[in-house]
Amino acid sequence: MTDASSTTIPVAPLRKIATTAGRLTMAVVVAIVVSAVGLFAFARVQWPAFNSSNVTQAVTTVMQFAALAALGLSIYLLRRRRWVTGARVLSWAALSGLVTATLGMPLAATRLYLHGISVDQEFRTQFLTRLTDSAALRDMNYADLPSFYPAGWFWIGGRVANLLGMDGWEAFKPYAIGSLAVAAVVALVLWSELVRSDLAVLAATATTLVVLAYGSPEPYGAVIAVLVAPALVLAWGAFAPVRVSGSSDYRKRARQGWGAVVGTGLFLGLAATFYTLYLGIAAFAVTVMAVVAAYLARRAGESWRAALPVLTRLVVMAAIAVLVALIVWAPFVFDVLGGNPPSESGTATHYLPDAGARLPLPMFHMSLIGLLSLLGTVWLVGRASSSHRAQALGLGVIAVYLWYLASMALTAVGNTLLAFRLEVILLVLLAAAGAFAFVDFSRWISLATSENPRVRRVLVAVGALGALAFAQNIPQVLAGEITVAYTDTDGAGERADQRPAGAASYYAEVDDVLLSQLGGERDDHVVLTADTSFLAYYPYFGFQALTSHYANPLAEFSARAAAIEEWPELSSPGELLAAWEELPWRAPDAVVFRQGAEGYTLRLAEDVYPNDPNVRRYTVTFPKELFDDPRFTVTEVGPFVVVTATGEPA
């Protein structure tokens, strides 16, 4: 296969489309089988906790070595054009095995995924639990509202969990690891359609390792991150045919590349259904490409009419993306258009950590990722005028830096673009460039030494050992997230490190109380609680979200918080029930409090951006007398007090 820098991407014939679709299907099946078998095998052994033993690290390293060796063999076979079909299947199995071993083995002794059930992973688990309970695109927390956050990854996972008869929290870990394995091999197949097959394996391996190290705690974003680099190369292929400087046949060339247009539109649509921020940066990068291509086409054609094909392609990409996005966004959009506009803009972008206040320059870090990024940066600059891939990846890098600058500028008006979350995208683009740079630089060094075989062997050894060194360090990069997975209390009320469980060990009793006193199904009821991890394990609807940053903009988070703060000031149970009846939202059917010295407490949160941390916690205390009424049933469960509005004497 020739380098895309010297050829345009033609309209793929039906046979080509069928072949690619067949490979994607087979690759996905291989990845699912490998990850499922691997995770099942890991679970059959009683492993020690990662944070108290080095055993799982040792076994992980052995498995990573085997996977990388298999990837190396597939590269050799593909480069020599021997046993090509078998080599492709081997590369799919090895890459998915690398993902499964790197994440699955360190987590083998816990049922929780990276970062356990803490902070952001809490609302993600809650979303998966909601969509395991029902296929409807309902909000993860609030009753009677459509989902605001993209539901694609969570909906698929929920359906898988439901099919397997698993709870959402229990399915989170295997589904996250399996979906990452699938995304990695899909990226490999896409790379194989854009570059030579052996280079595709190298690029996919490099980008997958980077995503595992720096993006895997956020699995629904990681599956998009690993696809970004080949998607941008594909997108540039949609514009490149009309950007050739000095070409007089740009109109003829403009008729080419529609397969790339459709592919890019589908990727943008997929991103829209999985992760809004990654859709934003991908769409921005594609727009930057279109602007550059339009300028070059105009310069070649000596008229702005020459840029019309570029703009047409951009519009078609956007149209395809919108149609795909509506699969999950339609309920929210229709609800807003139907007369229920957001009452507040939300505070999801009100966060500015140190990483978002400066430009990331990984190429100057003294580390393996720093060295790879430096190689990639040099290659991007040096090949900018001659390589299609370098142009595509380089424009992607430029787009990320522009996004960072825009995000920092927006802080002056009280907002951000959450640029710090794009560092993994930057690393992926630089890692892909670094992989291609290593190949080019190795070729140049080999030519400079008259293709001395000993030099080639040294270069191959350096590359292989570098990959192994980076891979085996990934569990250490993720050590904090892995530790939390062992120290958090899971949905079965246990801690994987065998130490005493936390308050969540009483959740099953709380659930029993709610079901026995309220009746019906869990999703028939609204529960007010500050222990929102309870809602991540059991699919009750919540009256209030963990923080405003995760709240649906249609839910009126601030107004709900104000109402909660007023209730303790009421003088009687009757006034409280009357206040609940007058609410513009569904009132709580139950409240799960904590025991306090002066009454029953709820710990709430408010946005205090631009401070860092951006959340202030405060406690609201309800007098016990407020529930001293036969219309309430009060039950103590460990550190909790469960109050249900049953309308019957206790």
ZALOSE-114575 format. One record per residue (C-alpha): residue in one letter; x, y, z. Coordinates in steps of 0.001 Angstrom, whole numbers, plus 500000, padded with zeros to 6 digits. Example, Ala and Ser with C-alpha at 12.3 -4.5 7.8 and 13.67 -1.06 7.14 Angstrom:
% residues 2
A512300495500507800;S513670498940507140;
% end
This chain:
% residues 650
M500000500000500000;T501424503364499053;D501770506333501402;A498659508493501377;S500916511537501051;S501430510726497382;T497928509618496465;T494397510840496848;I491687508797498471;P489280507733495707;V485620506854496019;A485645503340497429;P483860500822495214;L481266498562496766;R483757495737496891;K486205497869498866;I483474498970501270;A482367495374501767;T485947494249502427;T486520496984504996;A483185496301506693;G484023492608506818;R487403493283508412;L485842495629510955;T483274492998511870;M485860490246512222;A488177492499514220;V485378493422516620;V484455489769517099;V488086488859517794;A488413491701520314;I485200490722522117;V486262487067522334;V489784487873523522;S488673490383526158;A485809488150527368;V488014485077527661;G490780487063529328;L488537488718531905;F486767485419532623;A490120483702533180;F491373486495535454;A488235486230537584;R488718482495538157;V491875483060540240;Q491990484534543754;W494506487313543103;P495915489585545824;A494952493259545793;F497109495387543493;N497762497976546225;S499120495387548667;S501072493020546421;N503313493080543331;V501979489775542001;T499431491268539602;Q502026493732538303;A504366490833537543;V501692488811535744;T500582491918533840;T504128492470532587;V504399488886531336;M501117489200529451;Q502107492558527990;F505395491054526796;A503521488233525076;A501050490650523443;L503806492973522229;A505797490019520910;A502735488871518955;L502274492401517595;G505928492434516570;L505470489126514759;S502413490454512941;I504376493530511840;Y507160491277510515;L504721489053508612;L502803491990507152;R505993493732506092;R507227490532504420;R503723489920502986;R503637486425504429;W500453484840505808;V498772488251505519;T495297487206506665;G496680485336509647;A498939488246510492;R495956490613510520;V493987488347512839;L497058487976515042;S497407491767515273;W493746492126516288;A494035489423518939;A497329490738520266;L496192494366520476;S492934493488522235;G494913491159524486;L497280494009525331;V494339496168526407;T492769493344528417;A495990492462530213;T497035496050530934;L493725496973532576;G492126493663533459;M494988492045535344;P495685494895537816;L491912495061538467;A491429491298538578;A490758491167542333;T488108493912542365;R484686494230540784;L485117497975540344;Y486783499818537478;L489498502461537706;H488692505125540314;G486082502862541877;I482821504620542560;S484397507942543522;V483818511450542126;D483292511349538331;Q483108507565538218;E480064507785540467;F477859509587537958;R479188507421535122;T478188504306537033;Q474823505886537808;F474271506479534080;L475154502884533228;T472860501645536001;R470014503794534650;L470381502409531122;T470760498863532401;D467420499262534149;S465726500615530995;A466635501237527369;A464802504589527428;L467057507625527041;R466205508986530469;D468352511311532534;M470828509479534745;N469435511163537886;Y466266513197537408;A462809511762536801;D460781512841533774;L463753514371531928;P465527513209528762;S469227512490528920;F471488515515528491;Y474849513740528505;P475516511631525384;A474177508178526088;G475834506149523323;W478517504293525279;F476287503897528327;W473268502707526332;I475273499953524644;G476765498940527991;G473377498981529645;R471928496698527012;V474894494331527336;A474531494250531121;N470787493700530852;L471307490853528383;L473844489194530685;G471674489708533772;M474278491891535502;D473816495025537562;G475126498189535935;W477868498740538510;E479056495147538127;A479139495358534333;F481066498640534290;K484566497130534570;P484309494327532000;Y482355496538529613;A484854499400529898;I487803497090529216;G486012495246526429;S484903498440524700;L488466499776524814;A489725496541523261;V487125496853520508;A487968500514519873;A491668499676519618;V491159497073516887;V488690499322515047;A491398501995515041;L493848499386513706;V491525498498510834;L491049502193510019;W494793502756510043;S495175499770507706;E492937501521505171;L495085504653505309;V498675503433505522;R500709500293504910;S499497497422507096;D502687497072509151;L502728500825509831;A499074500582510836;V499892498041513568;L502713500245514835;A500575503397514925;A497600501631516525;T499815500086519201;A501428503417520079;T498150505319520314;T496439502518522236;L499197502460524861;V498934506226525278;V495158506068525701;L495482503246528239;A497952505279530272;Y496255508664530179;G492654508226529026;S491366504881530314;P489818506192533585;E487248507862531331;P486376504859529137;Y483548506427527131;G485976509157526042;A488914506793525595;V487109504811522889;I486826508033520874;A490345509229521692;V491925506108520199;L490061506762516923;V490899510460516616;A494238510144514805;P493087507894511917;A489836509877511691;L491745513128511154;V493942511513508499;L490742510344506823;A489220513834507100;W492245515467505488;G491888512928502689;A488420514333502047;F489854517825501529;A493345517123500188;P492297516346496577;V491242519959496071;R494142521603497817;V497044520737495520;S498955523940494903;G499299524880491236;S496930522154490061;S494654523031487151;D492420519974487496;Y491063520746490975;R487456520401489706;K488149516864488579;R489893516101491859;A486967517595493774;R484823514703492596;Q487035512320494524;G487207511556498240;W483508511181499022;G484168507943500884;A486380509930503248;V483607512522503619;V481110509887504680;G483607508215507000;T484481511492508689;G480819512385509121;L480141509002510717;F483067509463513108;L481869512932514143;G478395511527514695;L479804508694516809;A481757511222518877;A478559513236519370;T476795510174520777;F479694509303523116;Y481485512437524339;T480519516042523566;L483949517556524281;Y485731515186521919;L483120515946519293;G483971519617519798;I487716519221519269;A487262516799516355;A484776519093514622;F487039522080515260;A490052520247513816;V488053519235510735;T486930522845510313;V490528524036510539;M491399521513507826;A488548522792505656;V489699526390506031;V493274525483505083;A492105523342502154;A489754526087500946;Y492575528618501009;L494906526292499083;A492177525452496578;R491470529141496039;R495166529813495517;A495367526966493005;G492198528025491163;E492725531793491445;S489101532198492580;W487138531569495751;R484780529434493679;A487545526836493785;A486884526513497524;L483220525559497059;P483909521787496824;V485722521959500163;L482861523797501823;T480370521375500275;R482215518443501780;L482324520119505181;V478557520686505061;V477938517058504083;M480143515865506955;A478177518066509360;A474846516813508033;I475867513164508458;A477173513898511953;V473924515605512976;L471820512700511725;V473890510204513700;A473953512455516787;L470165512678516837;I470029508968517672;V470781509915521279;W470215513678521271;A466706513697519778;P464747513374523073;F466596516293524654;V466377518459521521;F462667517785521063;D461997518498524723;V463740521877524458;L462043522747521168;G458731521658522657;G458748524515525146;N461024523330527946;P464172525440527503;P467031525110530015;S466398527375532984;E470126527732533563;S473175527252531413;G474712524714533758;T478180524741535253;A479771521769533500;T482521523973532066;H483238525727535380;Y486490523969536135;L490045525212535719;P492741522996537252;D496403523830536895;A496613521610533791;G494089523847532039;A495917527082532833;R499017526387530752;L499867524898527384;P500916521243527575;L504352520660526072;P504951516942526531;M507789516957524013;F509994518593526652;H509269516086529428;M512085513754530435;S510139510537529930;L509322507957527286;I506146509793526306;G508215512970526139;L510742511361523809;L507999509956521579;S506275513352521499;L509556515052520602;L510141512619517743;G506594513223516580;T506934516999516760;V510149516996514733;W508536514716512147;L505374516835511914;V507390519965511206;G509895518300508916;R507302516443506815;A504622519149506796;S505075519898503101;S505461516341501857;S503348513950503939;H499574513706503957;R499716512063507385;A501971514745508827;Q499655517460507536;A496568515810509042;L498122515090512429;G499835518481512484;L496586520337511854;G495029518272514644;V497808519334517029;I497352522968516004;A493614522675516656;V494247521334520172;Y496585524226521009;L494102526756519616;W491417525180521794;Y493682525532524840;L494288529211524091;A490567529845523562;S489754528053526823;M492256530146528773;A490964533329527154;L487387532446528134;T488349532406531800;A488224536206531620;V484445536009531111;G483816533303533690;N483958530099531664;T486315527547530122;L486368524994527318;L487720522247529618;A490910522160527593;F492766520126530233;R490741517082529169;L492232517313525679;E495757516505526785;V495144512839525993;I494082513838522451;L497305515811522046;L499341512851523280;V497541510494520903;L498280512713517894;L501926513123518892;A502246509398519595;A500948508546516129;A503381511048514641;G506139509623516844;A505495506102515552;F505779507261511943;A508825509356512870;F510574506337514359;V510070504411511118;D511299507286508942;F514263508085511148;S515208504407511301;R515102504236507518;W517317507316507209;I519813505954509756;S519848502625507959;L520511504313504621;A523237506446506168;T524971503288507368;S524620501505504013;E521720499440505345;N523940497699507848;P521842494795509246;R523348495243512709;V522109498846512783;R518639497720511758;R518614495128514542;V519663497753517074;L516886500112515955;V514272497362516136;A515486496378519605;V515352499979520838;G511809500396519550;A510611497087521020;L512198497714524424;G510792501244524481;A507282499913523869;L507690497312526614;A509088499887529061;F506140502200528448;A503562499402528609;Q504776497862531850;N504716501281533532;I501035501910532726;P499770500249535936;Q502058502578537884;V500714505591536003;L497236504405536997;A498234503332540519;G496040505924542225;E492965504999540181;I493620501276540708;T493988501755544461;V490606503505544691;A489028500553542880;Y490254498364545751;T489431500723548630;D485916501793547584;T482982499700548761;D481305497961545835;G477637497248545203;A477866493984547142;G478957495920550231;E482558494709550104;R486023496183549686;A488319494281547364;D491336494820549623;Q489514492829552334;R489510495738554779;P486351496882556612;A483796498266554179;G482481501818554334;A478964503122554846;A477982501799551414;S477877498324552953;Y474474499353554378;Y473048500257550970;A471427496851550498;E469502497320553767;V468496500827552731;D467236499397549437;D465239496726551283;V463614499403553475;L462674501533550480;L461216498649548507;S459253497263551440;Q457799500639552435;L457256502213549018;G456465499141546927;G456671499049543138;E459889499206541130;R462942501255542039;D462539503610539093;D459018504426540256;H460450506481543112;V462440509662543710;V464971509629546547;L466678512668548054;T470106511796549424;A473583513243549689;D475006509717549449;T474479509699545733;S476657506609545217;F473546504762546446;L471872505870543211;A474840504527541232;Y474121501040542588;Y470304501144542623;P468264502781539828;Y466075505068541946;F465713508573540576;G467386511300542584;F465785514557543636;Q469160516344543413;A472408515521541614;L475827515226543231;T476900518679542001;S475644521208539479;H478437520193537102;Y476773516849536465;A473184518105536582;N470871518256533599;P470372521945532640;L466622521251532488;A466589520143536144;E466920523597537784;F469699522537540129;S469973525898541927;A466235526150542514;R466135522621543912;A469035523407546250;A467258526555547452;A464103524539548160;I466021521928550152;E467646524672552240;E464205526122553081;W462590522899554274;P464391522671557661;E462948526086558529;L459369524836558307;S457558524368561594;S455594521161561103;P455402517945559091;G452224519229557469;E454017522302556143;L456789520091554742;L454323517846552927;A452480520897551619;A455758522342550360;W456476519076548563;E453073519108546911;E453698522619545560;L457039521740543972;P457275522166540172;W459124518809540080;R458337515347541354;A458688515455545124;P460842512959547025;D459162509705547946;A461956509134550436;V464937510875551980;V468122509054553009;F469800511167555681;R472914510789557778;Q472627510835561564;G473778514157562998;A474257515514566513;E471422518029566048;G469189516138563662;Y469197514493560254;T471757515870557805;L472251516236554072;R475597517328552674;L475033519403549534;A477297521218547083;E477461524518545248;D479606525831542421;V482296528297543561;Y484183528684540285;P486700530264539594;N488087528798542824;D489958525524542633;P488476523240543957;N485368524514542230;V482855522956544644;R481952523996548180;R480292521426550409;Y477797522505553040;T475460520704555405;V471714521150555793;T470300519809559096;F466644518787559446;P465117518663562949;K463837515195563826;E460474516694564818;L459819517582561195;F459140513891560515;D457278513100563722;D454040512358561967;P452186509151560992;R452479510146557344;F456228509540557571;T458016506300558355;V461456506722559922;T463904503787559887;E467499503790561115;V469944501740559059;G473536501921560291;P474711505538559811;F471617506324557716;V468125507442558535;V465583506461555890;V462443508591555848;T459630507526553544;A456478509482552850;T454123506521552990;G450961508305554098;E450452505570556695;P451338505361560400;A454733503960561247;
% end
